[in-house]
Amino acid sequence: MNDKIITALLACLLALGGWTLSRTFSLSQDMVLVKEKVTRIEKDMEEAVWNSLQPSEKKNKKKRKKKKKKKQG
């Protein structure tokens, strides 16, 4: 009788251990996906900021050139 109880408890422990291991692996994979998404969003934000800064710099340069030309003429 004791052998059956011990065997049943060991089976339960193995089942719970396997479930925990599979859940941990699943969470690990989810974290990798989240990190990739965060990296992509950070890259997109940097590009958006960079692109928004570049046109204003070009406009300022054009205005400066036009002002210089008007003074010479």
C-alpha positions as CSV (number, residue, x, y, z in Angstrom):
1,M,0.0,0.0,0.0
2,N,2.8,2.4,0.9
3,D,4.5,1.7,-2.4
4,K,1.4,2.7,-4.4
5,I,1.1,5.9,-2.5
6,I,4.8,6.8,-3.0
7,T,4.5,5.9,-6.7
8,A,1.4,8.1,-7.0
9,L,3.1,11.0,-5.3
10,L,6.2,10.7,-7.4
11,A,4.0,10.6,-10.6
12,C,2.3,13.8,-9.4
13,L,5.6,15.5,-8.7
14,L,6.9,14.5,-12.1
15,A,3.8,15.8,-13.8
16,L,4.0,19.1,-11.9
17,G,7.7,19.4,-12.7
18,G,7.0,18.8,-16.4
19,W,4.2,21.3,-16.5
20,T,6.4,23.9,-14.7
21,L,9.2,23.3,-17.1
22,S,7.0,23.7,-20.2
23,R,5.4,26.8,-18.8
24,T,8.8,28.3,-18.0
25,F,10.0,27.6,-21.6
26,S,6.8,29.1,-23.0
27,L,7.3,32.3,-20.9
28,S,11.0,32.4,-22.0
29,Q,9.9,32.3,-25.7
30,D,7.3,35.0,-25.0
31,M,10.0,37.2,-23.5
32,V,12.2,36.8,-26.5
33,L,9.4,38.0,-28.8
34,V,8.6,40.9,-26.5
35,K,12.3,42.0,-26.5
36,E,12.3,41.8,-30.3
37,K,9.2,43.9,-30.6
38,V,10.6,46.5,-28.1
39,T,13.8,46.7,-30.1
40,R,11.9,47.2,-33.4
41,I,9.8,49.9,-31.8
42,E,12.9,51.7,-30.4
43,K,14.5,51.5,-33.9
44,D,11.3,52.9,-35.5
45,M,11.1,55.7,-33.0
46,E,14.8,56.7,-33.6
47,E,14.2,56.7,-37.3
48,A,11.0,58.8,-36.9
49,V,12.8,61.3,-34.7
50,W,15.8,61.4,-37.1
51,N,13.6,61.9,-40.1
52,S,11.6,64.6,-38.5
53,L,14.8,66.5,-37.6
54,Q,16.4,66.2,-41.1
55,P,13.8,68.1,-43.1
56,S,13.8,71.1,-40.7
57,E,17.6,71.3,-41.1
58,K,17.3,71.3,-44.8
59,K,14.7,74.0,-44.8
60,N,16.9,76.2,-42.6
61,K,19.8,75.7,-44.9
62,K,17.7,76.7,-47.9
63,K,16.4,79.8,-46.2
64,R,19.9,80.8,-45.3
65,K,21.1,80.4,-48.8
66,K,18.3,82.5,-50.2
67,K,18.9,85.3,-47.7
68,K,22.6,85.4,-48.7
69,K,21.7,85.6,-52.4
70,K,19.3,88.5,-51.8
71,K,22.0,90.5,-50.0
72,Q,24.5,90.1,-52.8
73,G,22.0,91.1,-55.6
